[in-house]
Amino acid sequence: MVKEIVYQAVDYLGTGLTLAQREMITFCFLAAQGGCEPQLTSHAKGNMNLGNDRDFLIRLVSQCLPYIGYPRSLNAVACVNKAAES
């Protein structure tokens, strides 16, 4: 019952989004928030494990750039590169 209440407004349990899409959205949210680079690096690695490769994430950050700003975009690219190295 708690799951139904907590996740009612979010489609985490439904069939609307794939796991790769949810991980991509989480990555975008963290990049926009800023100041959470360790988590951003983890989610970049999670994206890569689900098939969203480094080039895809770099293109994703470039699409977010006008909305999140240049400094946060540079931090996100650094996190993607760090995740790709490990």
Secondary structure in CASP SS format (residue, H / E / C, confidence):
PFRMAT SS
TARGET T0000
AUTHOR 0000-0000-0000
METHOD secondary structure of the structure
MODEL  1
M C 1.00
V H 1.00
K H 1.00
E H 1.00
I H 1.00
V H 1.00
Y C 1.00
Q C 1.00
A C 1.00
V C 1.00
D C 1.00
Y C 1.00
L C 1.00
G C 1.00
T C 1.00
G C 1.00
L C 1.00
T C 1.00
L H 1.00
A H 1.00
Q H 1.00
R H 1.00
E H 1.00
M H 1.00
I H 1.00
T H 1.00
F H 1.00
C H 1.00
F H 1.00
L H 1.00
A H 1.00
A H 1.00
Q H 1.00
G C 1.00
G C 1.00
C C 1.00
E H 1.00
P H 1.00
Q H 1.00
L H 1.00
T H 1.00
S H 1.00
H H 1.00
A H 1.00
K H 1.00
G H 1.00
N H 1.00
M H 1.00
N H 1.00
L C 1.00
G C 1.00
N C 1.00
D C 1.00
R H 1.00
D H 1.00
F H 1.00
L H 1.00
I H 1.00
R H 1.00
L H 1.00
V H 1.00
S H 1.00
Q H 1.00
C H 1.00
L H 1.00
P H 1.00
Y H 1.00
I H 1.00
G C 1.00
Y H 1.00
P H 1.00
R H 1.00
S H 1.00
L H 1.00
N H 1.00
A H 1.00
V H 1.00
A H 1.00
C H 1.00
V H 1.00
N H 1.00
K H 1.00
A H 1.00
A H 1.00
E H 1.00
S C 1.00
END
